[in-house]
Amino acid sequence: MRRIVGLLLPFVIIFALAACGQSAASEKQEEIQTAVQKTDEPSETSRNGAAAETEEMPDTEMGTESSVLTEGQEADVITKTLVAYFSCTGTTELVAEYIAEILGADIYEIVPENPYTEADLAYYTNGRADQEQNDSNARPAISGGVENMDEYDAIILGYPIWHGQAPRIISTFLESYDFSGKTIIPFCTSHSSGIGSSASNLHDLCSESVEWMDGKRFESGVSKESVQNWIVEIGIE
Ligand SMILES: Cc1cc2nc3c(=O)[nH]c(=O)nc-3n(C[C@H](O)[C@H](O)[C@H](O)COP(=O)(O)O)c2cc1C
């Protein structure tokens, strides 16, 4: 019996060792497999990350496109407006200021190089203003100017009525710039006369590519609300 046990013992030991080795190896194999699975299978975070990346890509591209489109659209839609006006006694100036405030537009005063005195403005006295209005070629000089006129798409042009027409300094203004492709919207103030032919006569001084909108006459002391109503009416808001 002892001999038999002695003979079998090495085999038992070898078998036991082999079994242990196999179990250790399979455990190791399981560990490796788990590790590989963990590496192969994206974790929640990395999957979401990848998904986010996949989703972000078109978003980013769309963002670029849309911002390009937006820029293009803005370029088409945005109108930069200048309110340019001439005024000797403040009536036209007040309306111009209302318009500029309502629209958030730039404002420019047409200032004569040689300012008009009270005597110059006394009409039916053959004073300076009367004489200029009688001479269709009169072009009173303007002091200063608009350096960035190219930037404006629309000019809202205000003036007082002098003998049924715009003061000749408005002709000087219109002949001083290239308004091609721009829109001009005239308005005037007067004691009682309407805008009449003053606007169409000014239109004749500009190139055909200038779009003239119908003008509007305002009375002295017009309210800001009335001015705003006009702006809404002609759709330049
Ligand atoms: C020389 C001259 C001529 C004018 N001619 C007219 C006219 O024909 N019809 C009219 O209603 N008002 C006439 N007016 C009055 C002005 O048009 C009016 O007072 C205007 O609102 C003044 O604008 P302002 O204050 O911006 O200079 C004339 C004023 C001047 C100085």
The ligand as an SDF file (V2000), in Angstrom:
LIG
                    3D

 31 33  0  0  0  0  0  0  0  0999 V2000
  -35.6890  132.5600  -48.3090 C   0  0  0  0  0  0  0  0  0  0  0  0
  -36.8570  131.8050  -47.7320 C   0  0  0  0  0  0  0  0  0  0  0  0
  -37.8910  131.4100  -48.5340 C   0  0  0  0  0  0  0  0  0  0  0  0
  -38.9740  130.7010  -48.0190 C   0  0  0  0  0  0  0  0  0  0  0  0
  -39.9610  130.2700  -48.8460 N   0  0  0  0  0  0  0  0  0  0  0  0
  -41.0070  129.5770  -48.3610 C   0  0  0  0  0  0  0  0  0  0  0  0
  -42.0010  129.0710  -49.2140 C   0  0  0  0  0  0  0  0  0  0  0  0
  -41.9660  129.2120  -50.4210 O   0  0  0  0  0  0  0  0  0  0  0  0
  -43.0640  128.4220  -48.6560 N   0  0  0  0  0  0  0  0  0  0  0  0
  -43.1650  128.2070  -47.3020 C   0  0  0  0  0  0  0  0  0  0  0  0
  -44.1340  127.6090  -46.8650 O   0  0  0  0  0  0  0  0  0  0  0  0
  -42.1790  128.6320  -46.4670 N   0  0  0  0  0  0  0  0  0  0  0  0
  -41.1160  129.3080  -46.9580 C   0  0  0  0  0  0  0  0  0  0  0  0
  -40.1160  129.7310  -46.1170 N   0  0  0  0  0  0  0  0  0  0  0  0
  -40.2170  129.3860  -44.7030 C   0  0  0  0  0  0  0  0  0  0  0  0
  -39.3710  128.1570  -44.3900 C   0  0  0  0  0  0  0  0  0  0  0  0
  -39.5540  127.1350  -45.3180 O   0  0  0  0  0  0  0  0  0  0  0  0
  -39.6910  127.5970  -43.0110 C   0  0  0  0  0  0  0  0  0  0  0  0
  -39.6290  128.5940  -42.0480 O   0  0  0  0  0  0  0  0  0  0  0  0
  -38.7520  126.4390  -42.6640 C   0  0  0  0  0  0  0  0  0  0  0  0
  -39.3980  125.5760  -41.7680 O   0  0  0  0  0  0  0  0  0  0  0  0
  -37.4420  126.8940  -42.0530 C   0  0  0  0  0  0  0  0  0  0  0  0
  -36.6340  125.7900  -41.7980 O   0  0  0  0  0  0  0  0  0  0  0  0
  -35.3390  125.8970  -40.8920 P   0  0  0  0  0  0  0  0  0  0  0  0
  -35.7670  126.4320  -39.5570 O   0  0  0  0  0  0  0  0  0  0  0  0
  -34.8460  124.5160  -40.7820 O   0  0  0  0  0  0  0  0  0  0  0  0
  -34.3760  126.8010  -41.5720 O   0  0  0  0  0  0  0  0  0  0  0  0
  -39.0350  130.4240  -46.6360 C   0  0  0  0  0  0  0  0  0  0  0  0
  -37.9890  130.8410  -45.8090 C   0  0  0  0  0  0  0  0  0  0  0  0
  -36.9110  131.5050  -46.3610 C   0  0  0  0  0  0  0  0  0  0  0  0
  -35.7780  131.9510  -45.4580 C   0  0  0  0  0  0  0  0  0  0  0  0
  1  2  1  0
  2  3  1  0
  2 30  2  0
  3  4  2  0
  4  5  1  0
  4 28  1  0
  5  6  2  0
  6  7  1  0
  6 13  1  0
  7  8  2  0
  7  9  1  0
  9 10  1  0
 10 11  2  0
 10 12  1  0
 12 13  2  0
 13 14  1  0
 14 15  1  0
 14 28  1  0
 15 16  1  0
 16 17  1  0
 16 18  1  0
 18 19  1  0
 18 20  1  0
 20 21  1  0
 20 22  1  0
 22 23  1  0
 23 24  1  0
 24 25  2  0
 24 26  1  0
 24 27  1  0
 28 29  2  0
 29 30  1  0
 30 31  1  0
M  END
$$$$
